[in-house]
Amino acid sequence: MIEVKNIHKSFGDAHILKGISAVFEKGKTSLIIGQSGSGKTVFIKTLLGLFQPEEGDICYDGINYRSMSTDQRRDLRKQIGMVFQGSALFDSATVAENVMFPLKMFTEQPLSEMLDRVNSVLKRVDLVNANDKYPAELSGGMQKRVAIARAIVMNPKYLFCDEPNSGLDPRTAILIDNLIQEITDEYNITTVINTHDMNSVMEIGEKIVFLRNGLKEWDGTNNEIFITENKAVTDFVYSSELFKKVRKAYLLEREGKI
């Protein structure tokens, strides 16, 4: 679990995060949504420890990041998996080498054990027999699955995903969403996803945090977002015609009319 308590982050005179508090639970997929410039990227980078807030605290399973020693912070980094927006694979490395990279960086396992772990996670993301391929030989969806395999190869406690569906067709995006949720359930990971994808909100939004102008405007589940009266939320999410139709169907079903 990750607890965020009243964090503030500024760059010069620009106050980006303005006292955000939130809880991201273990075993659940939590989504951060909001318009461009709302503070989503700065927020997730602050959670990752890439930015230090001027005020507030971030606790990982009850341990405050501010109070951690250098060694504790290094250990925490080993427990974090990250899926980047563009997958961020090494073009000159094979699939197996890409997935093995965190193991080489953070462990001293024998090569045979590392290969066993690589094969295990590649099987989990349905990429058997892809070890010797290079990223350029893979589709966008396959590249994303390699990125997910690399993110979970260290068996992390925390998984962060930055726009995991960016550049994918709708069908592949749904497959990636389902894979992330399945892995979250199976590994009991605390998963935090930064996204613009309203389909992800509808499908896997067990917890949604909506940011607006550096503030947490609303939080709730993917069911609660259909019935919220918060105008900022409705103005944002109902700009999608698909979301409007799904909301209408949801409300009719809730009222027993369909």
C-alpha positions as CSV (number, residue, x, y, z in Angstrom):
1,M,0.0,0.0,0.0
2,I,1.1,3.5,-0.7
3,E,-0.2,6.4,1.4
4,V,0.3,10.0,0.1
5,K,-0.3,12.7,2.7
6,N,-0.6,16.4,1.7
7,I,2.2,16.5,-0.8
8,H,3.3,19.8,-2.4
9,K,5.7,20.2,-5.3
10,S,6.9,23.3,-7.1
11,F,9.3,24.2,-9.8
12,G,10.4,27.8,-9.3
13,D,7.2,29.9,-9.0
14,A,5.0,27.1,-10.5
15,H,3.1,25.3,-7.8
16,I,2.4,21.9,-9.5
17,L,1.0,19.7,-6.7
18,K,-1.1,21.5,-4.1
19,G,-1.6,19.3,-1.1
20,I,-2.6,16.0,-2.6
21,S,-3.5,13.0,-0.4
22,A,-4.5,9.6,-1.6
23,V,-4.2,5.9,-0.7
24,F,-3.3,3.2,-3.2
25,E,-4.2,-0.3,-1.9
26,K,-2.3,-3.5,-2.4
27,G,-3.9,-5.9,-5.0
28,K,-5.8,-3.1,-6.7
29,T,-5.4,-1.2,-10.0
30,S,-5.4,2.5,-9.2
31,L,-5.7,5.0,-12.0
32,I,-4.6,8.7,-12.1
33,I,-6.6,10.7,-14.6
34,G,-6.9,14.4,-15.5
35,Q,-6.3,16.9,-18.3
36,S,-2.9,17.7,-19.6
37,G,-1.2,20.0,-17.1
38,S,-3.2,18.7,-14.2
39,G,-0.1,17.4,-12.4
40,K,-0.4,13.7,-13.3
41,T,3.2,13.2,-14.5
42,V,4.7,15.2,-11.7
43,F,2.6,13.2,-9.2
44,I,3.7,9.8,-10.5
45,K,7.3,10.9,-10.6
46,T,7.1,12.1,-7.1
47,L,5.6,8.7,-6.0
48,L,8.6,7.1,-7.8
49,G,11.0,9.2,-5.8
50,L,12.3,11.0,-8.9
51,F,11.0,14.3,-7.5
52,Q,11.1,15.3,-3.8
53,P,8.1,17.1,-2.4
54,E,8.6,20.3,-0.4
55,E,5.9,19.3,2.0
56,G,4.0,16.1,2.8
57,D,4.8,12.5,3.1
58,I,4.8,9.3,1.0
59,C,4.6,6.0,2.9
60,Y,5.3,2.6,1.4
61,D,3.7,-0.1,3.4
62,G,3.8,2.2,6.5
63,I,7.4,3.4,6.0
64,N,7.9,7.1,5.3
65,Y,10.2,7.7,2.4
66,R,11.6,10.8,4.1
67,S,12.9,8.7,7.0
68,M,14.4,6.0,4.9
69,S,18.2,5.5,4.8
70,T,20.1,5.4,1.6
71,D,20.2,1.6,1.8
72,Q,16.4,1.5,2.4
73,R,15.7,3.7,-0.6
74,R,17.9,1.4,-2.7
75,D,16.0,-1.6,-1.5
76,L,12.7,0.2,-2.2
77,R,13.9,0.8,-5.8
78,K,14.3,-3.0,-6.2
79,Q,10.7,-3.5,-5.2
80,I,9.3,-1.1,-7.9
81,G,8.5,-2.1,-11.4
82,M,7.9,0.5,-14.1
83,V,6.2,0.3,-17.5
84,F,7.1,3.4,-19.5
85,Q,4.8,5.2,-22.0
86,G,6.9,4.2,-25.1
87,S,7.9,0.8,-23.5
88,A,11.6,2.1,-23.4
89,L,13.1,-1.1,-24.6
90,F,16.8,-1.3,-25.6
91,D,16.7,-1.5,-29.4
92,S,20.1,-3.3,-29.6
93,A,19.2,-5.9,-27.0
94,T,17.0,-9.0,-27.5
95,V,13.8,-9.6,-25.6
96,A,15.5,-11.8,-23.1
97,E,18.3,-9.3,-22.6
98,N,15.7,-6.5,-22.1
99,V,13.8,-8.5,-19.5
100,M,17.0,-9.6,-17.7
101,F,18.3,-6.1,-17.4
102,P,16.9,-5.4,-13.8
103,L,18.2,-8.8,-12.6
104,K,21.7,-8.0,-13.8
105,M,21.5,-4.5,-12.2
106,F,20.1,-5.4,-8.8
107,T,21.0,-9.1,-8.2
108,E,24.0,-11.4,-8.3
109,Q,22.0,-14.5,-9.4
110,P,23.7,-17.1,-11.6
111,L,22.9,-16.6,-15.3
112,S,20.9,-19.9,-15.3
113,E,18.6,-18.6,-12.6
114,M,18.2,-15.3,-14.4
115,L,17.2,-17.1,-17.6
116,D,14.7,-19.3,-15.7
117,R,13.1,-16.1,-14.3
118,V,13.1,-14.4,-17.7
119,N,11.4,-17.4,-19.3
120,S,8.9,-17.5,-16.5
121,V,7.7,-13.9,-16.9
122,L,7.8,-14.1,-20.7
123,K,5.5,-17.1,-20.4
124,R,3.2,-15.2,-18.1
125,V,2.8,-12.4,-20.7
126,D,2.3,-14.9,-23.5
127,L,5.6,-14.3,-25.2
128,V,7.2,-17.8,-25.3
129,N,9.8,-18.3,-28.1
130,A,10.3,-14.5,-28.3
131,N,13.6,-14.5,-26.4
132,D,15.9,-13.9,-29.3
133,K,13.8,-11.3,-31.2
134,Y,14.7,-7.6,-31.2
135,P,12.1,-4.9,-30.4
136,A,12.0,-3.8,-34.0
137,E,10.7,-7.2,-34.9
138,L,7.7,-6.9,-32.5
139,S,4.3,-5.3,-32.8
140,G,3.5,-2.4,-30.4
141,G,1.4,-4.7,-28.2
142,M,4.2,-7.3,-28.0
143,Q,6.7,-4.6,-27.1
144,K,4.4,-3.5,-24.3
145,R,4.2,-7.1,-23.0
146,V,8.0,-7.2,-23.0
147,A,7.9,-4.0,-20.9
148,I,5.5,-5.6,-18.5
149,A,7.6,-8.7,-18.2
150,R,10.7,-6.6,-17.4
151,A,8.7,-4.6,-14.8
152,I,7.6,-7.8,-13.0
153,V,10.8,-9.8,-13.3
154,M,12.0,-8.7,-9.9
155,N,8.6,-9.7,-8.4
156,P,7.9,-6.1,-7.3
157,K,5.6,-4.9,-4.5
158,Y,4.7,-1.8,-6.5
159,L,4.0,-1.4,-10.2
160,F,3.8,2.0,-12.0
161,C,2.5,2.3,-15.5
162,D,2.7,5.6,-17.5
163,E,0.1,5.6,-20.3
164,P,0.5,1.8,-20.9
165,N,-2.0,1.9,-23.8
166,S,-0.4,4.8,-25.7
167,G,-0.2,4.1,-29.4
168,L,-2.1,0.8,-29.2
169,D,-5.2,-0.1,-31.1
170,P,-8.4,-0.5,-29.0
171,R,-8.4,-4.3,-29.0
172,T,-4.7,-4.5,-28.0
173,A,-5.2,-1.8,-25.3
174,I,-7.9,-3.9,-23.7
175,L,-5.6,-7.0,-23.7
176,I,-2.9,-4.9,-22.0
177,D,-5.4,-3.6,-19.4
178,N,-6.5,-7.1,-18.6
179,L,-2.9,-8.3,-18.4
180,I,-2.0,-5.6,-15.9
181,Q,-5.1,-6.3,-13.8
182,E,-4.4,-10.0,-13.8
183,I,-0.8,-9.5,-12.7
184,T,-1.9,-7.1,-10.0
185,D,-4.3,-9.7,-8.6
186,E,-1.9,-12.7,-8.9
187,Y,1.1,-11.0,-7.5
188,N,-0.9,-8.8,-5.0
189,I,0.9,-5.7,-6.2
190,T,0.1,-2.1,-5.5
191,T,-0.5,-0.9,-9.1
192,V,-0.7,2.8,-10.0
193,I,-1.5,3.8,-13.7
194,N,-1.2,7.2,-15.2
195,T,-3.7,7.2,-18.2
196,H,-5.9,9.2,-20.5
197,D,-7.7,6.1,-21.7
198,M,-11.4,6.2,-20.6
199,N,-11.8,2.5,-21.5
200,S,-9.2,1.7,-18.9
201,V,-11.2,3.8,-16.4
202,M,-14.3,1.7,-17.2
203,E,-12.6,-1.7,-17.3
204,I,-10.0,-1.7,-14.5
205,G,-10.5,1.4,-12.4
206,E,-10.8,-0.1,-9.0
207,K,-9.5,3.2,-7.6
208,I,-9.5,6.4,-9.6
209,V,-7.8,9.7,-8.6
210,F,-8.9,12.7,-10.7
211,L,-6.4,15.6,-10.6
212,R,-7.3,19.1,-11.7
213,N,-4.9,22.1,-11.5
214,G,-2.6,20.3,-9.1
215,L,-5.4,19.3,-6.7
216,K,-7.2,16.1,-6.1
217,E,-10.6,17.0,-7.3
218,W,-12.2,13.6,-6.8
219,D,-11.5,9.9,-6.1
220,G,-13.7,6.8,-6.2
221,T,-14.2,3.6,-8.2
222,N,-15.2,3.0,-11.8
223,N,-18.7,2.4,-10.7
224,E,-18.9,5.6,-8.6
225,I,-17.6,7.8,-11.4
226,F,-20.8,7.0,-13.4
227,I,-22.9,8.6,-10.7
228,T,-20.8,11.4,-9.3
229,E,-22.2,14.9,-9.3
230,N,-18.7,16.5,-9.4
231,K,-18.9,18.8,-12.4
232,A,-15.2,18.9,-13.1
233,V,-15.2,15.1,-13.3
234,T,-18.3,14.9,-15.5
235,D,-16.9,17.6,-17.8
236,F,-13.7,15.6,-18.2
237,V,-14.9,12.1,-18.6
238,Y,-18.1,12.7,-20.5
239,S,-16.2,14.4,-23.3
240,S,-16.0,10.8,-24.6
241,E,-19.1,9.8,-26.5
242,L,-18.4,6.2,-25.6
243,F,-18.4,7.1,-21.9
244,K,-21.7,8.9,-22.2
245,K,-23.3,5.8,-23.7
246,V,-21.8,3.5,-21.1
247,R,-22.9,5.8,-18.3
248,K,-26.5,5.9,-19.7
249,A,-26.6,2.1,-19.9
250,Y,-25.2,1.8,-16.4
251,L,-27.8,4.1,-14.9
252,L,-30.6,2.4,-16.7
253,E,-29.4,-1.0,-15.5
254,R,-29.0,0.4,-11.9
255,E,-32.6,1.6,-12.0
256,G,-33.8,-1.8,-13.3
257,K,-35.0,-0.4,-16.7
258,I,-32.8,-2.8,-18.8
